[in-house]
């Protein structure tokens, strides 16, 4: 292997608060299982999840999104 490993792409914005209703992180909109297993996923699976994240906004009530500046 030449040099250090490539960094893993992540949607994390360091706002790690899980919404109890949806089960999604209010920062990145991943589930706890996705966050915990992120480094074990292959690049294609991470890309699939990242592509899906904007669609998950509808699973969180607007007033909660507004609290985190995500509305």
mmCIF file of the N, C-alpha and C atoms, coordinates in Angstrom:
data_MODEL
# 
_entry.id   MODEL 
# 
loop_
_atom_site.group_PDB 
_atom_site.id 
_atom_site.type_symbol 
_atom_site.label_atom_id 
_atom_site.label_alt_id 
_atom_site.label_comp_id 
_atom_site.label_asym_id 
_atom_site.label_entity_id 
_atom_site.label_seq_id 
_atom_site.pdbx_PDB_ins_code 
_atom_site.Cartn_x 
_atom_site.Cartn_y 
_atom_site.Cartn_z 
_atom_site.occupancy 
_atom_site.B_iso_or_equiv 
_atom_site.pdbx_formal_charge 
_atom_site.auth_seq_id 
_atom_site.auth_comp_id 
_atom_site.auth_asym_id 
_atom_site.auth_atom_id 
_atom_site.pdbx_PDB_model_num 
ATOM 1   N N  . UNK A 1 1  ? 0.848   -1.182 0.000  1.00 0.00 ? 1  UNK A N  1 
ATOM 2   C CA . UNK A 1 1  ? 0.000   0.000  0.000  1.00 0.00 ? 1  UNK A CA 1 
ATOM 3   C C  . UNK A 1 1  ? 0.887   1.236  0.000  1.00 0.00 ? 1  UNK A C  1 
ATOM 4   N N  . UNK A 1 2  ? 0.563   2.184  -0.849 1.00 0.00 ? 2  UNK A N  1 
ATOM 5   C CA . UNK A 1 2  ? 1.337   3.415  -0.948 1.00 0.00 ? 2  UNK A CA 1 
ATOM 6   C C  . UNK A 1 2  ? 0.669   4.529  -0.162 1.00 0.00 ? 2  UNK A C  1 
ATOM 7   N N  . UNK A 1 3  ? 1.345   5.024  0.854  1.00 0.00 ? 3  UNK A N  1 
ATOM 8   C CA . UNK A 1 3  ? 0.839   6.143  1.632  1.00 0.00 ? 3  UNK A CA 1 
ATOM 9   C C  . UNK A 1 3  ? -0.310  5.760  2.541  1.00 0.00 ? 3  UNK A C  1 
ATOM 10  N N  . UNK A 1 4  ? -0.871  6.770  3.183  1.00 0.00 ? 4  UNK A N  1 
ATOM 11  C CA . UNK A 1 4  ? -1.978  6.517  4.121  1.00 0.00 ? 4  UNK A CA 1 
ATOM 12  C C  . UNK A 1 4  ? -3.250  6.143  3.362  1.00 0.00 ? 4  UNK A C  1 
ATOM 13  N N  . UNK A 1 5  ? -4.177  5.457  4.052  1.00 0.00 ? 5  UNK A N  1 
ATOM 14  C CA . UNK A 1 5  ? -5.437  5.098  3.388  1.00 0.00 ? 5  UNK A CA 1 
ATOM 15  C C  . UNK A 1 5  ? -6.258  6.339  3.048  1.00 0.00 ? 5  UNK A C  1 
ATOM 16  N N  . UNK A 1 6  ? -7.072  6.214  2.019  1.00 0.00 ? 6  UNK A N  1 
ATOM 17  C CA . UNK A 1 6  ? -7.967  7.305  1.616  1.00 0.00 ? 6  UNK A CA 1 
ATOM 18  C C  . UNK A 1 6  ? -9.010  7.533  2.702  1.00 0.00 ? 6  UNK A C  1 
ATOM 19  N N  . UNK A 1 7  ? -9.342  8.791  2.998  1.00 0.00 ? 7  UNK A N  1 
ATOM 20  C CA . UNK A 1 7  ? -10.400 9.037  3.986  1.00 0.00 ? 7  UNK A CA 1 
ATOM 21  C C  . UNK A 1 7  ? -11.744 8.527  3.474  1.00 0.00 ? 7  UNK A C  1 
ATOM 22  N N  . UNK A 1 8  ? -12.582 8.102  4.397  1.00 0.00 ? 8  UNK A N  1 
ATOM 23  C CA . UNK A 1 8  ? -13.910 7.614  4.054  1.00 0.00 ? 8  UNK A CA 1 
ATOM 24  C C  . UNK A 1 8  ? -14.860 8.809  3.952  1.00 0.00 ? 8  UNK A C  1 
ATOM 25  N N  . UNK A 1 9  ? -15.591 8.898  2.854  1.00 0.00 ? 9  UNK A N  1 
ATOM 26  C CA . UNK A 1 9  ? -16.589 9.957  2.685  1.00 0.00 ? 9  UNK A CA 1 
ATOM 27  C C  . UNK A 1 9  ? -17.658 9.800  3.762  1.00 0.00 ? 9  UNK A C  1 
ATOM 28  N N  . UNK A 1 10 ? -18.059 10.912 4.354  1.00 0.00 ? 10 UNK A N  1 
ATOM 29  C CA . UNK A 1 10 ? -19.089 10.876 5.390  1.00 0.00 ? 10 UNK A CA 1 
ATOM 30  C C  . UNK A 1 10 ? -19.948 12.136 5.323  1.00 0.00 ? 10 UNK A C  1 
ATOM 31  N N  . UNK A 1 11 ? -21.239 12.020 5.600  1.00 0.00 ? 11 UNK A N  1 
ATOM 32  C CA . UNK A 1 11 ? -22.108 13.197 5.630  1.00 0.00 ? 11 UNK A CA 1 
ATOM 33  C C  . UNK A 1 11 ? -22.121 13.875 7.000  1.00 0.00 ? 11 UNK A C  1 
ATOM 34  N N  . UNK A 1 12 ? -21.321 13.397 7.936  1.00 0.00 ? 12 UNK A N  1 
ATOM 35  C CA . UNK A 1 12 ? -21.324 13.919 9.302  1.00 0.00 ? 12 UNK A CA 1 
ATOM 36  C C  . UNK A 1 12 ? -20.967 15.401 9.324  1.00 0.00 ? 12 UNK A C  1 
ATOM 37  N N  . UNK A 1 13 ? -21.781 16.198 10.047 1.00 0.00 ? 13 UNK A N  1 
ATOM 38  C CA . UNK A 1 13 ? -21.482 17.621 10.238 1.00 0.00 ? 13 UNK A CA 1 
ATOM 39  C C  . UNK A 1 13 ? -21.253 17.925 11.714 1.00 0.00 ? 13 UNK A C  1 
ATOM 40  N N  . UNK A 1 14 ? -21.041 16.888 12.492 1.00 0.00 ? 14 UNK A N  1 
ATOM 41  C CA . UNK A 1 14 ? -20.736 16.991 13.927 1.00 0.00 ? 14 UNK A CA 1 
ATOM 42  C C  . UNK A 1 14 ? -21.879 17.604 14.739 1.00 0.00 ? 14 UNK A C  1 
ATOM 43  N N  . UNK A 1 15 ? -23.116 17.319 14.314 1.00 0.00 ? 15 UNK A N  1 
ATOM 44  C CA . UNK A 1 15 ? -24.321 17.632 15.085 1.00 0.00 ? 15 UNK A CA 1 
ATOM 45  C C  . UNK A 1 15 ? -24.954 16.275 15.369 1.00 0.00 ? 15 UNK A C  1 
ATOM 46  N N  . UNK A 1 16 ? -24.543 15.665 16.469 1.00 0.00 ? 16 UNK A N  1 
ATOM 47  C CA . UNK A 1 16 ? -24.933 14.279 16.753 1.00 0.00 ? 16 UNK A CA 1 
ATOM 48  C C  . UNK A 1 16 ? -26.047 14.228 17.784 1.00 0.00 ? 16 UNK A C  1 
ATOM 49  N N  . UNK A 1 17 ? -27.266 14.459 17.311 1.00 0.00 ? 17 UNK A N  1 
ATOM 50  C CA . UNK A 1 17 ? -28.464 14.407 18.138 1.00 0.00 ? 17 UNK A CA 1 
ATOM 51  C C  . UNK A 1 17 ? -29.468 13.545 17.393 1.00 0.00 ? 17 UNK A C  1 
ATOM 52  N N  . UNK A 1 18 ? -29.931 12.486 18.042 1.00 0.00 ? 18 UNK A N  1 
ATOM 53  C CA . UNK A 1 18 ? -30.864 11.580 17.382 1.00 0.00 ? 18 UNK A CA 1 
ATOM 54  C C  . UNK A 1 18 ? -32.299 11.962 17.719 1.00 0.00 ? 18 UNK A C  1 
ATOM 55  N N  . UNK A 1 19 ? -33.119 12.104 16.693 1.00 0.00 ? 19 UNK A N  1 
ATOM 56  C CA . UNK A 1 19 ? -34.547 12.373 16.849 1.00 0.00 ? 19 UNK A CA 1 
ATOM 57  C C  . UNK A 1 19 ? -35.233 11.063 17.232 1.00 0.00 ? 19 UNK A C  1 
ATOM 58  N N  . UNK A 1 20 ? -35.871 11.047 18.374 1.00 0.00 ? 20 UNK A N  1 
ATOM 59  C CA . UNK A 1 20 ? -36.504 9.835  18.878 1.00 0.00 ? 20 UNK A CA 1 
ATOM 60  C C  . UNK A 1 20 ? -37.626 9.317  18.002 1.00 0.00 ? 20 UNK A C  1 
ATOM 61  N N  . UNK A 1 21 ? -38.348 10.196 17.352 1.00 0.00 ? 21 UNK A N  1 
ATOM 62  C CA . UNK A 1 21 ? -39.471 9.767  16.512 1.00 0.00 ? 21 UNK A CA 1 
ATOM 63  C C  . UNK A 1 21 ? -39.012 9.072  15.236 1.00 0.00 ? 21 UNK A C  1 
ATOM 64  N N  . UNK A 1 22 ? -38.077 9.681  14.552 1.00 0.00 ? 22 UNK A N  1 
ATOM 65  C CA . UNK A 1 22 ? -37.641 9.133  13.262 1.00 0.00 ? 22 UNK A CA 1 
ATOM 66  C C  . UNK A 1 22 ? -36.463 8.178  13.401 1.00 0.00 ? 22 UNK A C  1 
ATOM 67  N N  . UNK A 1 23 ? -35.699 8.320  14.478 1.00 0.00 ? 23 UNK A N  1 
ATOM 68  C CA . UNK A 1 23 ? -34.500 7.512  14.646 1.00 0.00 ? 23 UNK A CA 1 
ATOM 69  C C  . UNK A 1 23 ? -33.327 8.012  13.822 1.00 0.00 ? 23 UNK A C  1 
ATOM 70  N N  . UNK A 1 24 ? -33.439 9.241  13.312 1.00 0.00 ? 24 UNK A N  1 
ATOM 71  C CA . UNK A 1 24 ? -32.391 9.799  12.462 1.00 0.00 ? 24 UNK A CA 1 
ATOM 72  C C  . UNK A 1 24 ? -31.556 10.823 13.214 1.00 0.00 ? 24 UNK A C  1 
ATOM 73  N N  . UNK A 1 25 ? -30.277 10.884 12.879 1.00 0.00 ? 25 UNK A N  1 
ATOM 74  C CA . UNK A 1 25 ? -29.404 11.923 13.405 1.00 0.00 ? 25 UNK A CA 1 
ATOM 75  C C  . UNK A 1 25 ? -29.847 13.256 12.799 1.00 0.00 ? 25 UNK A C  1 
ATOM 76  N N  . UNK A 1 26 ? -29.969 14.273 13.614 1.00 0.00 ? 26 UNK A N  1 
ATOM 77  C CA . UNK A 1 26 ? -30.410 15.582 13.130 1.00 0.00 ? 26 UNK A CA 1 
ATOM 78  C C  . UNK A 1 26 ? -29.320 16.314 12.356 1.00 0.00 ? 26 UNK A C  1 
ATOM 79  N N  . UNK A 1 27 ? -28.106 15.829 12.433 1.00 0.00 ? 27 UNK A N  1 
ATOM 80  C CA . UNK A 1 27 ? -27.017 16.441 11.678 1.00 0.00 ? 27 UNK A CA 1 
ATOM 81  C C  . UNK A 1 27 ? -26.880 15.869 10.278 1.00 0.00 ? 27 UNK A C  1 
ATOM 82  N N  . UNK A 1 28 ? -26.874 14.548 10.182 1.00 0.00 ? 28 UNK A N  1 
ATOM 83  C CA . UNK A 1 28 ? -26.596 13.922 8.888  1.00 0.00 ? 28 UNK A CA 1 
ATOM 84  C C  . UNK A 1 28 ? -27.757 13.090 8.345  1.00 0.00 ? 28 UNK A C  1 
ATOM 85  N N  . UNK A 1 29 ? -28.773 12.839 9.163  1.00 0.00 ? 29 UNK A N  1 
ATOM 86  C CA . UNK A 1 29 ? -29.965 12.081 8.781  1.00 0.00 ? 29 UNK A CA 1 
ATOM 87  C C  . UNK A 1 29 ? -29.700 10.593 8.539  1.00 0.00 ? 29 UNK A C  1 
ATOM 88  N N  . UNK A 1 30 ? -28.596 10.094 9.117  1.00 0.00 ? 30 UNK A N  1 
ATOM 89  C CA . UNK A 1 30 ? -28.374 8.651  9.092  1.00 0.00 ? 30 UNK A CA 1 
ATOM 90  C C  . UNK A 1 30 ? -29.004 8.036  10.338 1.00 0.00 ? 30 UNK A C  1 
ATOM 91  N N  . UNK A 1 31 ? -29.276 6.733  10.265 1.00 0.00 ? 31 UNK A N  1 
ATOM 92  C CA . UNK A 1 31 ? -29.744 6.003  11.441 1.00 0.00 ? 31 UNK A CA 1 
ATOM 93  C C  . UNK A 1 31 ? -28.540 5.702  12.332 1.00 0.00 ? 31 UNK A C  1 
ATOM 94  N N  . UNK A 1 32 ? -28.822 5.334  13.586 1.00 0.00 ? 32 UNK A N  1 
ATOM 95  C CA . UNK A 1 32 ? -27.723 4.964  14.474 1.00 0.00 ? 32 UNK A CA 1 
ATOM 96  C C  . UNK A 1 32 ? -26.950 3.768  13.926 1.00 0.00 ? 32 UNK A C  1 
ATOM 97  N N  . UNK A 1 33 ? -27.658 2.807  13.346 1.00 0.00 ? 33 UNK A N  1 
ATOM 98  C CA . UNK A 1 33 ? -26.992 1.639  12.767 1.00 0.00 ? 33 UNK A CA 1 
ATOM 99  C C  . UNK A 1 33 ? -26.072 2.048  11.618 1.00 0.00 ? 33 UNK A C  1 
ATOM 100 N N  . UNK A 1 34 ? -26.518 2.992  10.800 1.00 0.00 ? 34 UNK A N  1 
ATOM 101 C CA . UNK A 1 34 ? -25.673 3.470  9.698  1.00 0.00 ? 34 UNK A CA 1 
ATOM 102 C C  . UNK A 1 34 ? -24.442 4.192  10.222 1.00 0.00 ? 34 UNK A C  1 
ATOM 103 N N  . UNK A 1 35 ? -24.622 5.023  11.224 1.00 0.00 ? 35 UNK A N  1 
ATOM 104 C CA . UNK A 1 35 ? -23.490 5.746  11.816 1.00 0.00 ? 35 UNK A CA 1 
ATOM 105 C C  . UNK A 1 35 ? -22.490 4.745  12.396 1.00 0.00 ? 35 UNK A C  1 
ATOM 106 N N  . UNK A 1 36 ? -22.990 3.798  13.174 1.00 0.00 ? 36 UNK A N  1 
ATOM 107 C CA . UNK A 1 36 ? -22.122 2.834  13.849 1.00 0.00 ? 36 UNK A CA 1 
ATOM 108 C C  . UNK A 1 36 ? -21.366 1.942  12.867 1.00 0.00 ? 36 UNK A C  1 
ATOM 109 N N  . UNK A 1 37 ? -22.001 1.579  11.777 1.00 0.00 ? 37 UNK A N  1 
ATOM 110 C CA . UNK A 1 37 ? -21.375 0.663  10.833 1.00 0.00 ? 37 UNK A CA 1 
ATOM 111 C C  . UNK A 1 37 ? -20.762 1.325  9.616  1.00 0.00 ? 37 UNK A C  1 
ATOM 112 N N  . UNK A 1 38 ? -20.687 2.642  9.619  1.00 0.00 ? 38 UNK A N  1 
ATOM 113 C CA . UNK A 1 38 ? -20.264 3.404  8.445  1.00 0.00 ? 38 UNK A CA 1 
ATOM 114 C C  . UNK A 1 38 ? -18.923 2.932  7.880  1.00 0.00 ? 38 UNK A C  1 
ATOM 115 N N  . UNK A 1 39 ? -17.935 2.747  8.724  1.00 0.00 ? 39 UNK A N  1 
ATOM 116 C CA . UNK A 1 39 ? -16.606 2.374  8.226  1.00 0.00 ? 39 UNK A CA 1 
ATOM 117 C C  . UNK A 1 39 ? -16.575 0.959  7.652  1.00 0.00 ? 39 UNK A C  1 
ATOM 118 N N  . UNK A 1 40 ? -17.536 0.125  8.006  1.00 0.00 ? 40 UNK A N  1 
ATOM 119 C CA . UNK A 1 40 ? -17.574 -1.239 7.495  1.00 0.00 ? 40 UNK A CA 1 
ATOM 120 C C  . UNK A 1 40 ? -18.308 -1.350 6.161  1.00 0.00 ? 40 UNK A C  1 
ATOM 121 N N  . UNK A 1 41 ? -19.045 -0.312 5.782  1.00 0.00 ? 41 UNK A N  1 
ATOM 122 C CA . UNK A 1 41 ? -19.774 -0.339 4.513  1.00 0.00 ? 41 UNK A CA 1 
ATOM 123 C C  . UNK A 1 41 ? -18.812 -0.121 3.358  1.00 0.00 ? 41 UNK A C  1 
ATOM 124 N N  . UNK A 1 42 ? -19.147 -0.673 2.196  1.00 0.00 ? 42 UNK A N  1 
ATOM 125 C CA . UNK A 1 42 ? -18.308 -0.397 1.034  1.00 0.00 ? 42 UNK A CA 1 
ATOM 126 C C  . UNK A 1 42 ? -18.724 0.953  0.438  1.00 0.00 ? 42 UNK A C  1 
ATOM 127 N N  . UNK A 1 43 ? -17.904 1.456  -0.449 1.00 0.00 ? 43 UNK A N  1 
ATOM 128 C CA . UNK A 1 43 ? -18.123 2.793  -1.022 1.00 0.00 ? 43 UNK A CA 1 
ATOM 129 C C  . UNK A 1 43 ? -19.471 2.899  -1.729 1.00 0.00 ? 43 UNK A C  1 
ATOM 130 N N  . UNK A 1 44 ? -19.892 1.852  -2.414 1.00 0.00 ? 44 UNK A N  1 
ATOM 131 C CA . UNK A 1 44 ? -21.179 1.893  -3.120 1.00 0.00 ? 44 UNK A CA 1 
ATOM 132 C C  . UNK A 1 44 ? -22.344 2.032  -2.145 1.00 0.00 ? 44 UNK A C  1 
ATOM 133 N N  . UNK A 1 45 ? -22.292 1.305  -1.036 1.00 0.00 ? 45 UNK A N  1 
ATOM 134 C CA . UNK A 1 45 ? -23.364 1.384  -0.039 1.00 0.00 ? 45 UNK A CA 1 
ATOM 135 C C  . UNK A 1 45 ? -23.365 2.755  0.631  1.00 0.00 ? 45 UNK A C  1 
ATOM 136 N N  . UNK A 1 46 ? -22.194 3.285  0.938  1.00 0.00 ? 46 UNK A N  1 
ATOM 137 C CA . UNK A 1 46 ? -22.133 4.641  1.517  1.00 0.00 ? 46 UNK A CA 1 
ATOM 138 C C  . UNK A 1 46 ? -22.708 5.663  0.542  1.00 0.00 ? 46 UNK A C  1 
ATOM 139 N N  . UNK A 1 47 ? -22.352 5.539  -0.743 1.00 0.00 ? 47 UNK A N  1 
ATOM 140 C CA . UNK A 1 47 ? -22.886 6.456  -1.765 1.00 0.00 ? 47 UNK A CA 1 
ATOM 141 C C  . UNK A 1 47 ? -24.400 6.355  -1.869 1.00 0.00 ? 47 UNK A C  1 
ATOM 142 N N  . UNK A 1 48 ? -24.944 5.127  -1.786 1.00 0.00 ? 48 UNK A N  1 
ATOM 143 C CA . UNK A 1 48 ? -26.395 4.946  -1.865 1.00 0.00 ? 48 UNK A CA 1 
ATOM 144 C C  . UNK A 1 48 ? -27.070 5.658  -0.711 1.00 0.00 ? 48 UNK A C  1 
ATOM 145 N N  . UNK A 1 49 ? -26.521 5.524  0.492  1.00 0.00 ? 49 UNK A N  1 
ATOM 146 C CA . UNK A 1 49 ? -27.106 6.170  1.672  1.00 0.00 ? 49 UNK A CA 1 
ATOM 147 C C  . UNK A 1 49 ? -26.997 7.688  1.548  1.00 0.00 ? 49 UNK A C  1 
ATOM 148 N N  . UNK A 1 50 ? -25.832 8.185  1.155  1.00 0.00 ? 50 UNK A N  1 
ATOM 149 C CA . UNK A 1 50 ? -25.642 9.632  1.009  1.00 0.00 ? 50 UNK A CA 1 
ATOM 150 C C  . UNK A 1 50 ? -26.636 10.202 0.002  1.00 0.00 ? 50 UNK A C  1 
ATOM 151 N N  . UNK A 1 51 ? -26.887 9.489  -1.082 1.00 0.00 ? 51 UNK A N  1 
ATOM 152 C CA . UNK A 1 51 ? -27.852 9.941  -2.090 1.00 0.00 ? 51 UNK A CA 1 
ATOM 153 C C  . UNK A 1 51 ? -29.264 9.995  -1.521 1.00 0.00 ? 51 UNK A C  1 
ATOM 154 N N  . UNK A 1 52 ? -29.585 9.089  -0.606 1.00 0.00 ? 52 UNK A N  1 
ATOM 155 C CA . UNK A 1 52 ? -30.926 9.010  -0.016 1.00 0.00 ? 52 UNK A CA 1 
ATOM 156 C C  . UNK A 1 52 ? -31.168 10.053 1.087  1.00 0.00 ? 52 UNK A C  1 
ATOM 157 N N  . UNK A 1 53 ? -30.107 10.592 1.671  1.00 0.00 ? 53 UNK A N  1 
ATOM 158 C CA . UNK A 1 53 ? -30.265 11.463 2.842  1.00 0.00 ? 53 UNK A CA 1 
ATOM 159 C C  . UNK A 1 53 ? -31.213 12.647 2.635  1.00 0.00 ? 53 UNK A C  1 
ATOM 160 N N  . UNK A 1 54 ? -31.168 13.374 1.530  1.00 0.00 ? 54 UNK A N  1 
ATOM 161 C CA . UNK A 1 54 ? -32.105 14.504 1.371  1.00 0.00 ? 54 UNK A CA 1 
ATOM 162 C C  . UNK A 1 54 ? -33.573 14.074 1.424  1.00 0.00 ? 54 UNK A C  1 
ATOM 163 N N  . UNK A 1 55 ? -33.870 12.859 1.004  1.00 0.00 ? 55 UNK A N  1 
ATOM 164 C CA . UNK A 1 55 ? -35.245 12.362 1.010  1.00 0.00 ? 55 UNK A CA 1 
ATOM 165 C C  . UNK A 1 55 ? -35.732 12.042 2.426  1.00 0.00 ? 55 UNK A C  1 
ATOM 166 N N  . UNK A 1 56 ? -34.822 11.920 3.356  1.00 0.00 ? 56 UNK A N  1 
ATOM 167 C CA . UNK A 1 56 ? -35.183 11.583 4.734  1.00 0.00 ? 56 UNK A CA 1 
ATOM 168 C C  . UNK A 1 56 ? -35.688 12.782 5.528  1.00 0.00 ? 56 UNK A C  1 
ATOM 169 N N  . UNK A 1 57 ? -35.488 13.982 5.017  1.00 0.00 ? 57 UNK A N  1 
ATOM 170 C CA . UNK A 1 57 ? -35.959 15.187 5.704  1.00 0.00 ? 57 UNK A CA 1 
ATOM 171 C C  . UNK A 1 57 ? -37.441 15.102 6.024  1.00 0.00 ? 57 UNK A C  1 
ATOM 172 N N  . UNK A 1 58 ? -38.213 14.491 5.161  1.00 0.00 ? 58 UNK A N  1 
ATOM 173 C CA . UNK A 1 58 ? -39.662 14.409 5.352  1.00 0.00 ? 58 UNK A CA 1 
ATOM 174 C C  . UNK A 1 58 ? -40.040 13.527 6.532  1.00 0.00 ? 58 UNK A C  1 
ATOM 175 N N  . UNK A 1 59 ? -39.096 12.759 7.058  1.00 0.00 ? 59 UNK A N  1 
ATOM 176 C CA . UNK A 1 59 ? -39.373 11.885 8.203  1.00 0.00 ? 59 UNK A CA 1 
ATOM 177 C C  . UNK A 1 59 ? -39.235 12.613 9.538  1.00 0.00 ? 59 UNK A C  1 
ATOM 178 N N  . UNK A 1 60 ? -38.763 13.864 9.495  1.00 0.00 ? 60 UNK A N  1 
ATOM 179 C CA . UNK A 1 60 ? -38.567 14.652 10.712 1.00 0.00 ? 60 UNK A CA 1 
ATOM 180 C C  . UNK A 1 60 ? -39.522 15.841 10.680 1.00 0.00 ? 60 UNK A C  1 
ATOM 181 N N  . UNK A 1 61 ? -40.196 16.080 11.813 1.00 0.00 ? 61 UNK A N  1 
ATOM 182 C CA . UNK A 1 61 ? -41.145 17.199 11.867 1.00 0.00 ? 61 UNK A CA 1 
ATOM 183 C C  . UNK A 1 61 ? -40.423 18.524 11.609 1.00 0.00 ? 61 UNK A C  1 
ATOM 184 N N  . UNK A 1 62 ? -41.056 19.428 10.839 1.00 0.00 ? 62 UNK A N  1 
ATOM 185 C CA . UNK A 1 62 ? -40.428 20.695 10.458 1.00 0.00 ? 62 UNK A CA 1 
ATOM 186 C C  . UNK A 1 62 ? -39.931 21.524 11.647 1.00 0.00 ? 62 UNK A C  1 
ATOM 187 N N  . UNK A 1 63 ? -40.670 21.523 12.752 1.00 0.00 ? 63 UNK A N  1 
ATOM 188 C CA . UNK A 1 63 ? -40.229 22.328 13.893 1.00 0.00 ? 63 UNK A CA 1 
ATOM 189 C C  . UNK A 1 63 ? -38.925 21.792 14.490 1.00 0.00 ? 63 UNK A C  1 
ATOM 190 N N  . UNK A 1 64 ? -38.710 20.498 14.379 1.00 0.00 ? 64 UNK A N  1 
ATOM 191 C CA . UNK A 1 64 ? -37.441 19.932 14.850 1.00 0.00 ? 64 UNK A CA 1 
ATOM 192 C C  . UNK A 1 64 ? -36.307 20.304 13.897 1.00 0.00 ? 64 UNK A C  1 
ATOM 193 N N  . UNK A 1 65 ? -36.578 20.239 12.610 1.00 0.00 ? 65 UNK A N  1 
ATOM 194 C CA . UNK A 1 65 ? -35.571 20.634 11.631 1.00 0.00 ? 65 UNK A CA 1 
ATOM 195 C C  . UNK A 1 65 ? -35.164 22.085 11.849 1.00 0.00 ? 65 UNK A C  1 
ATOM 196 N N  . UNK A 1 66 ? -36.135 22.944 12.137 1.00 0.00 ? 66 UNK A N  1 
ATOM 197 C CA . UNK A 1 66 ? -35.854 24.358 12.335 1.00 0.00 ? 66 UNK A CA 1 
ATOM 198 C C  . UNK A 1 66 ? -34.942 24.593 13.548 1.00 0.00 ? 66 UNK A C  1 
ATOM 199 N N  . UNK A 1 67 ? -35.072 23.774 14.563 1.00 0.00 ? 67 UNK A N  1 
ATOM 200 C CA . UNK A 1 67 ? -34.228 23.912 15.755 1.00 0.00 ? 67 UNK A CA 1 
ATOM 201 C C  . UNK A 1 67 ? -32.756 23.719 15.410 1.00 0.00 ? 67 UNK A C  1 
ATOM 202 N N  . UNK A 1 68 ? -32.485 22.976 14.360 1.00 0.00 ? 68 UNK A N  1 
ATOM 203 C CA . UNK A 1 68 ? -31.112 22.699 13.958 1.00 0.00 ? 68 UNK A CA 1 
ATOM 204 C C  . UNK A 1 68 ? -30.736 23.429 12.671 1.00 0.00 ? 68 UNK A C  1 
ATOM 205 N N  . UNK A 1 69 ? -31.565 24.391 12.284 1.00 0.00 ? 69 UNK A N  1 
ATOM 206 C CA . UNK A 1 69 ? -31.278 25.171 11.082 1.00 0.00 ? 69 UNK A CA 1 
ATOM 207 C C  . UNK A 1 69 ? -31.331 24.342 9.815  1.00 0.00 ? 69 UNK A C  1 
ATOM 208 N N  . UNK A 1 70 ? -32.147 23.299 9.808  1.00 0.00 ? 70 UNK A N  1 
ATOM 209 C CA . UNK A 1 70 ? -32.184 22.376 8.673  1.00 0.00 ? 70 UNK A CA 1 
ATOM 210 C C  . UNK A 1 70 ? -33.485 22.481 7.882  1.00 0.00 ? 70 UNK A C  1 
ATOM 211 N N  . UNK A 1 71 ? -34.342 23.430 8.213  1.00 0.00 ? 71 UNK A N  1 
ATOM 212 C CA . UNK A 1 71 ? -35.637 23.531 7.525  1.00 0.00 ? 71 UNK A CA 1 
ATOM 213 C C  . UNK A 1 71 ? -35.492 24.159 6.163  1.00 0.00 ? 71 UNK A C  1 
# 
